[in-house]
Amino acid sequence: MKQRIWIVGASSGIGLELVKIWLLEGHSVVCSARNASSTKELLALKHIHEAQLQIVDMDVSSLDSVKKAVPQAWKRFGGLDVWFYNAAVYEVMSVEEWDVVHFESMMQINYMGAVRVMTELMPLFEGQKSGRWIWNASLSSYFGLPLGGGYSAPKAALCNLAEALQPELYAKGIKMQVINHGFVKTRLTQKNSFEMPGVMEAHQAATKIAREIEKPYRFEIHFPFGLSSFLRLLRLLPYRLSLWLTRKMLP
Ligand SMILES: NC(=O)c1ccc[n+]([C@@H]2O[C@H](COP(=O)([O-])OP(=O)(O)OC[C@H]3O[C@@H](n4cnc5c(N)ncnc54)[C@H](OP(=O)(O)O)[C@@H]3O)[C@@H](O)[C@H]2O)c1
């Protein structure tokens, strides 16, 4: 069935690949990012899929920007079936590299950005009495790993919020879903100097996401199997064992 989808964080990497897939599948897509309207890949797609694609600039770290963008995204196709939250920033920091500005921006974009958008969207989805919210979190939300805490903590908060919201939203006809996936080659992970286990190409990850969200409703979508099973196990182990293992991961 053709869907009206709003993707926030659509200008590069996984988001941009999802946009391409959804357009080819015939869905109507609203694309947002800070400078979405000057992103050449999105402009090229707009040229081909004029009627199916709307570009709306939005900086999720600014409530004013979110308040301006939400009605535009909602009205373009007369409501939304799916709101896909994909925006994030990422910095790896050892204790020696700590920078509070990075901690703040990861919290502002990876967690508070979703909160800003959802509070504006809620009355609209509530009125519509149907829809789906899909938040792209990360497998890093399962367990804090060395040097990655500034990124994984807001992702863990996002998952925890999604769990808390699911029952209330479900009662209102809105399905809440989270995606926890592993490493994907994008500009986000370009800065990783370590070997990324199970790393995927952005198109491969987007194809997997697009296929998984078409399946019957499940709260969580997670992949790849190997990394998600290992991190899940880490969460289940007693801390003395899990932290012994993560100490071994220190560079
Ligand atoms: N790559 C991985 O290994 C990996 C693993 C697990 C989860 N994820 C998650 O997958 C999602 C996509 O990441 P990616 O790897 O594809 O990275 P990416 O290419 O850097 O994409 C991030 C997107 O977020 C947008 N964004 C950043 N700050 C924003 C802001 N203030 N307001 C609005 N949009 C903003 C970016 O657009 P602008 O900069 O143009 O605003 C971009 O479209 C993220 O949620 C990430 O945490 C990635």
Ligand as a Chemical Component Dictionary entry (heavy atoms), coordinates in Angstrom:
data_LIG
# 
_chem_comp.id                   LIG 
_chem_comp.type                 NON-POLYMER 
_chem_comp.pdbx_formal_charge   0 
_chem_comp.three_letter_code    LIG 
# 
loop_
_chem_comp_atom.comp_id 
_chem_comp_atom.atom_id 
_chem_comp_atom.alt_atom_id 
_chem_comp_atom.type_symbol 
_chem_comp_atom.charge 
_chem_comp_atom.model_Cartn_x 
_chem_comp_atom.model_Cartn_y 
_chem_comp_atom.model_Cartn_z 
_chem_comp_atom.pdbx_ordinal 
LIG N1  N1  N 0  26.158 4.551  10.372 1  
LIG C1  C1  C 0  26.047 3.662  11.358 2  
LIG O1  O1  O 0  26.943 2.792  11.556 3  
LIG C2  C2  C 0  24.835 3.658  12.236 4  
LIG C3  C3  C 0  24.676 2.611  13.156 5  
LIG C4  C4  C 0  23.549 2.570  13.963 6  
LIG C5  C5  C 0  22.600 3.568  13.847 7  
LIG N2  N2  N 1  22.771 4.581  12.962 8  
LIG C6  C6  C 0  21.759 5.621  12.895 9  
LIG O2  O2  O 0  21.288 5.745  11.567 10 
LIG C7  C7  C 0  20.822 7.089  11.373 11 
LIG C8  C8  C 0  21.394 7.642  10.076 12 
LIG O3  O3  O 0  22.806 7.751  10.208 13 
LIG P1  P1  P 0  23.832 7.722  8.993  14 
LIG O4  O4  O 0  24.886 6.772  9.387  15 
LIG O5  O5  O -1 23.120 7.547  7.721  16 
LIG O6  O6  O 0  24.497 9.174  9.131  17 
LIG P2  P2  P 0  24.468 10.502 8.234  18 
LIG O7  O7  O 0  24.752 10.160 6.823  19 
LIG O8  O8  O 0  25.372 11.459 8.916  20 
LIG O9  O9  O 0  22.939 10.980 8.353  21 
LIG C9  C9  C 0  22.466 11.708 9.452  22 
LIG C10 C10 C 0  21.284 12.539 9.017  23 
LIG O10 O10 O 0  20.856 13.309 10.149 24 
LIG C11 C11 C 0  20.676 14.656 9.717  25 
LIG N3  N3  N 0  20.855 15.605 10.804 26 
LIG C12 C12 C 0  21.947 15.781 11.591 27 
LIG N4  N4  N 0  21.741 16.804 12.428 28 
LIG C13 C13 C 0  20.493 17.283 12.177 29 
LIG C14 C14 C 0  19.718 18.339 12.718 30 
LIG N5  N5  N 0  20.174 19.129 13.692 31 
LIG N6  N6  N 0  18.473 18.534 12.215 32 
LIG C15 C15 C 0  17.992 17.751 11.222 33 
LIG N7  N7  N 0  18.676 16.740 10.667 34 
LIG C16 C16 C 0  19.922 16.513 11.142 35 
LIG C17 C17 C 0  21.740 14.845 8.641  36 
LIG O11 O11 O 0  21.422 15.924 7.796  37 
LIG P3  P3  P 0  22.163 17.367 7.816  38 
LIG O12 O12 O 0  23.529 17.174 8.409  39 
LIG O13 O13 O 0  22.158 17.722 6.365  40 
LIG O14 O14 O 0  21.280 18.231 8.642  41 
LIG C18 C18 C 0  21.625 13.511 7.902  42 
LIG O15 O15 O 0  20.582 13.575 6.962  43 
LIG C19 C19 C 0  21.247 7.866  12.620 44 
LIG O16 O16 O 0  20.149 7.963  13.500 45 
LIG C20 C20 C 0  22.313 6.989  13.232 46 
LIG O17 O17 O 0  22.446 7.179  14.629 47 
LIG C21 C21 C 0  23.869 4.652  12.140 48 
# 
loop_
_chem_comp_bond.comp_id 
_chem_comp_bond.atom_id_1 
_chem_comp_bond.atom_id_2 
_chem_comp_bond.value_order 
_chem_comp_bond.pdbx_ordinal 
LIG N1  C1  SING 1  
LIG C1  O1  DOUB 2  
LIG C1  C2  SING 3  
LIG C2  C3  SING 4  
LIG C2  C21 DOUB 5  
LIG C3  C4  DOUB 6  
LIG C4  C5  SING 7  
LIG C5  N2  DOUB 8  
LIG N2  C6  SING 9  
LIG N2  C21 SING 10 
LIG C6  O2  SING 11 
LIG C6  C20 SING 12 
LIG O2  C7  SING 13 
LIG C7  C8  SING 14 
LIG C7  C19 SING 15 
LIG C8  O3  SING 16 
LIG O3  P1  SING 17 
LIG P1  O4  DOUB 18 
LIG P1  O5  SING 19 
LIG P1  O6  SING 20 
LIG O6  P2  SING 21 
LIG P2  O7  DOUB 22 
LIG P2  O8  SING 23 
LIG P2  O9  SING 24 
LIG O9  C9  SING 25 
LIG C9  C10 SING 26 
LIG C10 O10 SING 27 
LIG C10 C18 SING 28 
LIG O10 C11 SING 29 
LIG C11 N3  SING 30 
LIG C11 C17 SING 31 
LIG N3  C12 SING 32 
LIG N3  C16 SING 33 
LIG C12 N4  DOUB 34 
LIG N4  C13 SING 35 
LIG C13 C14 SING 36 
LIG C13 C16 DOUB 37 
LIG C14 N5  SING 38 
LIG C14 N6  DOUB 39 
LIG N6  C15 SING 40 
LIG C15 N7  DOUB 41 
LIG N7  C16 SING 42 
LIG C17 O11 SING 43 
LIG C17 C18 SING 44 
LIG O11 P3  SING 45 
LIG P3  O12 DOUB 46 
LIG P3  O13 SING 47 
LIG P3  O14 SING 48 
LIG C18 O15 SING 49 
LIG C19 O16 SING 50 
LIG C19 C20 SING 51 
LIG C20 O17 SING 52 
# 
